[in-house]
Amino acid sequence: LRRFAALAACLAVLLVGAMALPKFISSPVPEESETMIANGMVEVISKEELSEAVGFPGKSAQSLPFFPQSIYYTSYWGEMAQIDYANGGSTACFRQSLGEEDNSGDWSEYPAQKSLTVNGCAVTLKGEADSYTLAIWQDGTYSYSLSLSAGQPASVWESIVEGVA
């Protein structure tokens, strides 16, 4: 009889715990609305909408070493336009912003750098020996950067930068 009484007492404690536990775990819904802070990135569907979002006429890379199957347009804080191009494993990221600052967001140390002059602009290429993955340049009003997933020789970069329109 003692064993049954102890077992019944344990079951009673378990039942009370099972009924009370959800009330302790659940938190009340806050009555105030929560504030969400946006990250400042806005995706749009065209180059024209991107130009409207950043407030200046946007350019794009017209001559890439691959044919893009996907193109994504993003405004960063209404100050920088970014266009991402992709085709399988090949990608390119083109950025344009007002001013003379490096807008690439790439602070890597590259073993090789080369300077070119294209359309009257000084272009800095960064990468590895004769295979560059990043180009940075300014035209007096805007800063540009273009990064590629696969390195290209300087001669290919010259035609890529010439094709920015």
N, C-alpha and C positions, 0 to 999 in steps of 0.2 A: 504494500500500500504506500510506503514511503517513496518508492521509486516512481510510482504513478503520480504522486503528488508533486514530486520534483520535476518530472517531465511536463506535467500540466502547467506548472509555474514557469518553466522555460518557454513553453509555447505561448503563454500569455504575454511574456516579456517580448518575444519575437513579434507577435501580432501588433502590440502597441508600438513597438519600434518601427515596424513596416508602415504603419499608418501615420506616424508622426514624422518620420524622416523626410518625406517629400516636402512637407511644410517648412522644415528647417533648411533644406537645400535650395529650394526655389527662392529667387530674389524678387522683390516687388518691382514692377515696371515703373521706371522713373516718370514722374508727371511732367517734367520739363522736356522739351524736345532737345535732342542732342545736336550739337553743332558739328557739321562735317567740314573739314578743310580740304579744299580741292588742291591737287598737286600742280595745277597750272598747265597741264598738258591737255590739248584738245585735238582730237582726230577729226579730220574733214575728208571729203570724198574727191576733191579735185584741186588742181593747182590754183584755179581761180578762187575757190573758197579759202585756200591757204593764204593767198595774197590778202584777202579781206580780213582774215583772222589776225595777221601780223601787221597790217597797215602799210605795206609797201609791196611793189610789184615783185613777185617771186620768180626766180629763175629755176631751171631744172637741168639735169645732166642729160643731154640728148645723144651722146656718143659714149656708150659703155662697152667694155670688152665682152659683154654677154647681153642677150635679149631678155629684159625683165618680164616675168610672167605676173608678178605681183608688185604693186606700187602703193605705198602708204604715205599719207600726208599728215604731218603733226605740227601744231603750233605750240611753242613753249613760252608760256607766260605772255603771249601776244608780242614777243620780242624776237623770236628766232623761228625760222621756218626749217623744217626737216623733211626730207623726202627719202624714204627707204625703198630700195629696189631689191627684188629677189627673184632667183630662178634656181631652184634646187639648192645646192650648196653655195652658189655664187650670190654674194650680196654687195650692196653699195649703200652708203649713207651720205647724202648731200645736205649740207647746212648753209644757210644764209642768214645774216643778221646785220643790223646797222652798226657802223663803227669800224674800228681797226683792230679789235681784239681777236685772238685765236678762239674760234668757237667750236673747235673739233671735239673738245671734251676728252681728248687723248693726250695724256701726259706721260706716255711711255718714253723711255730712252731708246732711240733707234741707233743702230750702229752706222747707218749711212744716211747722209743728207745731200741733196742736190738742189741747186737753184736754177730756175729757167725763167725766161721772159716770154709770156704768152699774151697776145693782144694788149701789149703795153703794161702788163701787170707782172710783178715779181712773184713767182710761184716757188714755194719751198716743198720739195718732195722728201718724204721720210720713209725709210724701210731698211732693207738689207742690200748688200752689194748688187747694184744694177736691177733690183726688184723692189719697187716702192709700193707701199700700201696706203699712204696718206699724202694728200696735197692740201696746202693752206695758202690762201692769197687774199688780197684786198684790191679794190678798184678805186679807193678814195672815198666812197660812200658806204660800201658794204664789205663785210668779211665773208669769205667762203671757205668751206672745207669739204673734202670728199675723201672718204675712206673706202677701200675695197677689201674684200675678203681674200683675194689672191693678188700677190704682187705683180706689177707690170713694169716694163722698162720705161725710161724717160720719154722715148719717142711715142709710145702709146699714150702716156700721160699728157703729152703736148696736144694730141688730137682730142683727148677727153676734155681738157680744160677749154680748148677752142670751141668745143661743142656745147658749152654751158650757155643757155639762152633762156 
